[in-house]
């Protein structure tokens, strides 16, 4: 995947224009950040995480959960160099089954298979995690 270009022209930054950057949940994306950036601030770290790569002019954005947040770049004096909206979404088709207070998640591409998401009920998540662990132990010969 090509790097996202976060560089804004001075007129865009002055006008307060914000670019949209999309990231897939549980995936990382390399992005170019403005020159002179000393600090990156992520509005909601539960949705995405950002890490500057030293001396490269690049950063890594990792999608942590579904939603939108903002990313702000600051120079060494605290001046804002730019702001972007980070939207974290799914790369695949998802099916959510809500049964009272219990939620189950499935990935449907092309057939529906169970998966675990942050908002699934604890019992369902634990059962599925146990099945994955048992499968891993079985396939590794333990």
N, C-alpha and C positions, 0 to 999 in steps of 0.2 A: 504494500500500500504506500502510495506517495505521501510525503510529509504534508501536513496541513500548513498553509502559509498564514501565520498570525500577523504578519507585518502589515500595519496600517499606514496609510499616508498621513501626514500631519493634518490635512484638512478633514479626513475621516475622524481622527482621534479628537480633534478640536470640536467637531460637530457632535461627538458622543455616539457615533455610529458603532454598532456592535455586530461582529460577524458570528455566525452560527458554526460551531464545530461539532460534528457528530462522532460519537465513539460507541462501540459495541460493549455491552456489559461483559465483564470478565476478560476483556481484551485491552491491550495497550496500543497506543498510537504515538508515533514520533511527530513532533511539530516544531516548526521554526518559531523562535521568539524574538521580540525586538532587540536591537542592539542596546547596550547599556542597561539591560534588565538586571537588577540585583535581587529582587524579591518577586515571587509569584504567590498570589493569594487565591485560594479556591473558596467560594462561598459556602458550599455544603460538602465537606469532605466525605460524608456518607454516600454521596452520589458519584464523585470522581476524585481522583488523586492526581497531583501533578508534581513532577520532579524535574528540576533543571539539570541538564548535563553540563558539567563544568567545562568552560573554555570551548564550547562547541556552537553556541547560539541555537541550541536545540533543547527540547524538553520532551518528557514522556507523560502522556495523559492516559490514565487507566480508568476504565469504566467500572464502578463498584456496584451500583444498583440503578434501577430505572429512574429517570427524572431529568430535570434541568437544574443547572447551577451556573454561576458565573466565575470567570477567571480574570484576575486583574494583574497586570505587570507594572511594577514600580521600579524607578531608578534608585540610585544610592541615596538621593536626597528625599525620597518619598513621593516624587512626582509621578503621576499616573502616565504610563506610556501607551496603554491600551486596555480595553476590556472586551471579553468575548463571552458568548453564551455557549456552554457545554451541554449538549443533549446526549444522554446515554440511553440507548435503546437496544432492541433485540435484533440479532442477525437472522433469526429463525422465526418461524410461525409458532406461537405459543397458544396453548389452551389452558384456561384456568377454570377449575370446577369448585364452586363455592357451595358447601353443604352446611348450612347453619353458620357456625363460627369456624368451621374447618375448611381450609383451602388446600387444593391439590394442584400441582403444575405438571403440564405435559409439553413436550416438544413435538410438533406435528409437521415433519418435513422428511419424507412424504407420509410416514405412518406415525401415529401418536404413541409416544413412549414416555414413561414417567421420568420426571426430573425433580430436582430440589431447588426451590427459590427461597429467598430470605423470609417471605411472608407466608410460607406454607405452615400448616399446623405442626406443632412440635412432634406429635405422635407419628404423623406421616413422614416427616423429615427424618426422624430417628429410624423408622422402619426401612426407609430407602437407603439411608447411610449404612445401616447394618447389612443390607443386601449387597451393596457395593463392596463393603469390607469382606464379606463372605466370598464373593465372587473373586476378588483380588487374591485372597488366601488360597482359594481353590485353584486358580489359574497359575499361581506361582509355585504350586506343589507343597504348600505348608499344611 
